[in-house]
Structure formats: structure tokens, C-alpha cells
Amino acid sequence: MEKNNFWKNAELRLGADRVAEIKKEAESEAKILLLIQQFITSSVEEYMEKNKVGFNELSAKLGSSPSHLSKIRKGQANLTISSFARLMATLQVENFDFLKLTK
């Protein structure tokens, strides 16, 4: 099914207003996810620079493989809330202001 046909079919079944609402929610979710990914990446970079910690040393400190840390830095890792909390605690992050990245 082509993308346009999908949305036309969705509009027929759900109504144009509901489809517009779904699209708006999806765009908002994508924006929030991007902000969180940028926050994680900048937090990792900041910690490494501030503490003069190398990539392998940080991955050992986190108890993760270098390839997993690489995915975290690139925003490609799918972190659980628990692993996100552990990462932030290890990086000594106390201010979770994701919105500061939008400026």
C-alpha cells in the first residue's frame, strides 16, 4: 500500500480530523525523541571532555561494549528508562533540560 493510499484510507475510516491529530502527535514525538538523542550525545561528549575520559574507559565504566556506546553517541541505541537513568548517573547529569537544545 502506497503512503498516500494509506492516509486516504485512514481518513475514510477515522476521519480527516483524527488523521490530522495522529500526524501532529507523530511529529511531536519525533521532535521530542530528537531532542533526547541530542541531549544524550552532548552529555556523553561533555563528560568525556570534562573528565578527560576516553571512549573505551567510558564504555567500561558504563559496563557496556564500545559498539553499544558508539550507538548511544550516534543516537541509534534504543535505551530503556533504566539504562537511560544509569547512563545519566554515570555521566553525573543532574539537569535534564532537553529544551535548552532548541535555542
Summary of the structure (lengths in Angstrom):
residues: 103
radius of gyration: 18.6
end to end distance: 39.0
largest distance: 57.6
contacts: 229
relative contact order: 0.11
helix: 78%
strand: 0%
